[in-house]
Amino acid sequence: MTEESNFYFHIATTSGVPIYRQIIDQVKTLAAFGRVSPGDFLPSVRQVAQELEINPMTVSKAYSWLEKEGVLESVRGQGMRVKEDRISKKDMKERKDALLPLLKQVVIQASQLSLEPETVMALLERLWKETPHE
């Protein structure tokens, strides 16, 4: 979110997926791939809302869902952090499951645009190479 943050969110307002759901999916993906570590704090609701120019209740809803699902925990006076035991128990299947909703979205969009699978894969490969990885 900021230069000090370990990660950031990308919101696609035209995707048809509710913004709170996009935040949930992205936090799960970041956790599954180790981009956030157990004990890491997420940016505050206010910070996320300001930077994404969205309603704070949307961010709050996403964080609440993640807390109910056991991904996050609330730390009084400090905010929301990734639960200690959540990431260490993730295996490859859970990592793939976290990515699946995003890939389904890409497949649907590509199909609507009449793009061939080879074209989509080439674009994905190019983006993968252009994106910095930790």
N, C-alpha and C positions, 0 to 999 in steps of 0.2 A: 504494500500500500504506500509506504513512504520508503525513502532510501534506507531507513533504519530497520524496516521490516524485513523478515525473511521470505515473505511471499506477498502476493497481491491477487486481487480478483479481477476477472474480466466479465463484464456483463453484456449480454447480447439482447438488446431490447426488442429486436425483431425475430427472435428465435421461437417465440410462442411458449417458451418455458418460463414459468413465473420466476421473478428475480430471487425470491427467497429460496426457491428450489435450486437455482444456479449456484447460489452461495453454499448451500448444503452440499451439493455434488462436488464443488470445488474444494471445500474443506476436507471432505472424505478422500478425494483424490490426492490432495497434498499430503494427508496423513498416510495414505496407503503407499505412496511412493517415497516416503521419508523426507519430504520437503519441509514438514514441520515435525519436530521431535516431541516425545512425551515431556510434558512440563512447559512447553512453549505457550506463551500467551498470545491470543489473537488480538488484533487491533480492536479498540473499543467500538461499541455500537455507533457512537457519535462520529468517530473518525472514519469508519467505513461509509456511513451515510453521507458525510460531507464530501469525501473523495469521489464517491460514485454518483453523487447528487441524487440520492434516493431517500425515501422516508425512513427515519430511524426505526419505525415499527417493523419494517420489512427485514432489516438486519436482526432486530431483536427476535423476530419470529424464527428466522433461520438458526440463530444461536440456541434458542429454546428447543427446537427440534433436535439439534445436534446433542444437546444435553440429555434429552429424553432417550436418544439412541445410544447414549454412553460414549460418544466420541469426545465430548467436552465436559468439563466440570466447572462450576462457578466457585471462584475463590473470593470470599468476602473482602471487599475493599480493593481488590486487585483486578478483577475481570474474569474472563473465560480462558481456560487453558486446556490443552490437549491432555486427556487422561493418560496417566502413566501406563496402565495396563492395556490400553486400547491398541496401540500400534504394535507392540511387541508380539501380539497374538495374531497379527495379520499374516496370512500366507499368500501365495501367488494367486490363488483363486479369488480371494477377496480383493486383491489389487485389480485383477481383470474385471471383476464385478463393479468396482468403483468407476472404471473407465467406460464400461458398456453403454450407459445412458448417453454419454457424449458422442460415442461412435455411432450409435443409432441415429442421433440427431444429424450427424454428418451424412450418413447414408440416405436418409430421407431427403435432405436438402439437395444432395448431389443427384438423386433420382429425379427430383422436381426440376432440376436444371438440365436434365438429360445428359449428364456427364457419365462417361464410361468408368468402370472401376479402376482401370489402369491409370487414367488421368488423375483420379482422386488419390490413388496410392503415390503417384509421382509428386503431387502437390504436398501430400503428407510427409513424404521423405525429404523434400526440399525444405519444408518448414522445420522439420526435426533438425536438420543440419544447420539451419540459420538460427535456431533458438539456443541460447546458452544453457548448459546443464551443469548442475553442481556435482 
